[in-house]
Amino acid sequence: MVLANILAAPLRELRTVITAYCKTGGKLVLSGILDNQAQEINDLYSQDFHMEPIEIDGEWARVSGVKK
């Protein structure tokens, strides 16, 4: 499992690093993302993960998935 609670900009920059830490079938959980940036992060990580529905709580979002 890889869990990151950081803003969208570092999640974009660190995508290859974060992806490399997660094994096939492993869970990815990303939070600390503003709700209006969640779809972009979801789309970016969907290249390597089967993404789950985005969860929104107020202005914050959680993006998660399982590595392909």
HELIX and SHEET records of a PDB file:
HELIX    1   1 ALA A    8  GLU A   13  1                                   6    
HELIX    2   2 ARG A   15  TYR A   21  1                                   7    
HELIX    3   3 ASP A   35  GLN A   37  5                                   3    
HELIX    4   4 ALA A   38  TYR A   45  1                                   8    
SHEET    1   A 4 VAL A   2  ASN A   5  0                                        
SHEET    2   A 4 LYS A  27  LEU A  34  1                                        
SHEET    3   A 4 TRP A  60  LYS A  67 -1                                        
SHEET    4   A 4 PHE A  49  MET A  51 -1                                        
SHEET    1   B 4 VAL A   2  ASN A   5  0                                        
SHEET    2   B 4 LYS A  27  LEU A  34  1                                        
SHEET    3   B 4 TRP A  60  LYS A  67 -1                                        
SHEET    4   B 4 GLU A  55  ASP A  57 -1                                        
END                                                                             
